[in-house]
Amino acid sequence: MLEVITDIPQRAMVVCAHPDDAEIGAGGVSGLWAQNGCEVTFVVCTNGSSGSNDQEMTAHQIVGIRQREQQAAADVIGVSNLIMMEHADGCLEADLSFLEEIVRVIREFRPDTIFTHDPFRTNGFNHRDHRMTGITVQDAVYPYARDHLHFAQHIERGLQPHKVKDLMFWHSDRPNAIVDITSSIDKRIEGLSRHASQVPGLVSGTSSDRRIRERAAKIAADHSFQYGEAFRRISARR
């Protein structure tokens, strides 16, 4: 049985590759924690420039659409800070430049807990941008954001090193922790529905709505609550 996480930190961060990934991976826990006083920051690493199957859609057009959708979704969830990076969709690289960006936002917003993609998931396809994001976030948490001699220019700009307590990977093959999102699943679905270019027609009672609830119920099947989000948690030594 998965360990049930009930503690709510002061600050949390969700780092995702594309607009809508945050709501899919950690929308329930984000909404739950935000409504209970946690400062939640979303960091979206690409601009979603390839996210359309419409042959008439241009990259320039879809970027604007997805930025507006992500802001609307973040407002629904109760996100305090929304950071949208300008990397092109499909072009993330787990290199020093991207690592520095992630370290910088960690040192600026100082989250106790970070949620992100599990880069080591092998049960099914794992989008390359998801893998690049997940491995970079893990490296950023340990040791780069923690140690003052990594990216020392941050210190000169007033950003101090920061130790993240918990790193939480979603869609993991081997989750070890779960959060009860029964009271916030509606908020998760409502937030995801704001990404209308990606999930058109997502409203209460539709087949898409039912599938989301069925998956969350399956995750919580061995527990006393109705809906859950599961993660592979790594806790840092203090």
Summary of the structure (lengths in Angstrom):
residues: 238
radius of gyration: 17.2
end to end distance: 26.0
largest distance: 52.9
contacts: 793
relative contact order: 0.20
helix: 38%
strand: 19%
